[in-house]
Amino acid sequence: MDDPSGTIRDADRLIVEIMTARGYPMADFEGWAEDLSVDHRLVISHYRTAQQIAAKQEKRTVTTEELRRAVVCYRELYEELPEWHLAPRS
């Protein structure tokens, strides 16, 4: 990773694109996270962790280890998302 900050931004954008394409309403993700966490607790945890680190990175208060952790979380999400299919929420 020659550009850790850029990598985090790119990973976040990719994950949001995949989740949006799969039908996850990213504008209200926290509302959906409660429902999803029943079956996908670790994946939701990875997303939240990566998002927290990405927000911290924007303030330039993130460590190299935290950036590494975010990349790992985004990779876990990327590996899981193709298998997810969101049912419409009532």
Secondary structure per residue as TSV (DSSP state, phi and psi in degrees):
chain	resnum	aa	ss	phi	psi
A	1	M	-	360.0	100.1
A	2	D	-	-76.9	-25.5
A	3	D	-	-132.7	79.7
A	4	P	H	-56.1	-41.3
A	5	S	H	-63.3	-43.7
A	6	G	H	-65.0	-37.5
A	7	T	H	-62.1	-43.5
A	8	I	H	-64.2	-44.5
A	9	R	H	-61.6	-44.6
A	10	D	H	-64.5	-42.9
A	11	A	H	-63.2	-43.1
A	12	D	H	-63.1	-44.7
A	13	R	H	-61.4	-43.1
A	14	L	H	-62.9	-46.2
A	15	I	H	-62.1	-44.0
A	16	V	H	-62.8	-41.0
A	17	E	H	-61.6	-44.7
A	18	I	H	-64.6	-46.0
A	19	M	H	-63.9	-40.2
A	20	T	H	-63.2	-44.7
A	21	A	H	-62.4	-30.6
A	22	R	T	-82.4	-3.4
A	23	G	T	99.4	7.4
A	24	Y	-	-79.9	120.5
A	25	P	-	-76.5	96.0
A	26	M	G	-66.2	-22.2
A	27	A	G	-67.0	-27.3
A	28	D	G	-124.0	43.3
A	29	F	H	-61.0	-40.5
A	30	E	H	-61.4	-35.8
A	31	G	H	-63.1	-40.6
A	32	W	H	-75.3	-30.1
A	33	A	H	-58.8	-36.4
A	34	E	H	-58.9	-45.1
A	35	D	H	-68.7	-44.1
A	36	L	H	-69.4	-29.4
A	37	S	T	-65.3	-19.7
A	38	V	T	-62.6	-47.8
A	39	D	T	-98.8	-18.5
A	40	H	-	-131.7	45.6
A	41	R	H	-54.9	-47.6
A	42	L	H	-67.2	-37.4
A	43	V	H	-67.2	-43.3
A	44	I	H	-62.3	-40.9
A	45	S	H	-61.5	-42.9
A	46	H	H	-61.8	-43.1
A	47	Y	H	-63.0	-46.9
A	48	R	H	-62.6	-43.2
A	49	T	H	-61.3	-48.1
A	50	A	H	-61.3	-41.8
A	51	Q	H	-64.2	-40.7
A	52	Q	H	-63.4	-42.5
A	53	I	H	-67.8	-40.5
A	54	A	H	-61.6	-40.8
A	55	A	H	-65.4	-41.3
A	56	K	H	-65.0	-37.1
A	57	Q	H	-63.3	-36.5
A	58	E	H	-62.1	-27.8
A	59	K	T	-89.9	0.0
A	60	R	T	63.1	33.8
A	61	T	-	-118.5	31.1
A	62	V	-	-109.7	146.1
A	63	T	-	-93.1	164.8
A	64	T	H	-60.3	-39.8
A	65	E	H	-63.6	-39.3
A	66	E	H	-65.4	-40.1
A	67	L	H	-62.0	-41.6
A	68	R	H	-60.8	-43.6
A	69	R	H	-62.3	-41.6
A	70	A	H	-61.5	-42.9
A	71	V	H	-61.8	-41.9
A	72	V	H	-61.9	-44.1
A	73	C	H	-62.5	-45.4
A	74	Y	H	-62.9	-37.9
A	75	R	H	-63.7	-43.0
A	76	E	H	-58.9	-44.2
A	77	L	H	-61.8	-46.6
A	78	Y	H	-58.3	-40.1
A	79	E	H	-70.6	-29.3
A	80	E	H	-88.1	-35.9
A	81	L	G	-59.1	-38.0
A	82	P	G	-59.0	-21.2
A	83	E	G	-86.9	-15.4
A	84	W	-	-81.4	139.7
A	85	H	-	-136.6	117.9
A	86	L	-	-86.6	127.5
A	87	A	-	-81.3	147.1
A	88	P	-	-57.6	140.2
A	89	R	-	-87.0	134.8
A	90	S	-	-86.1	360.0
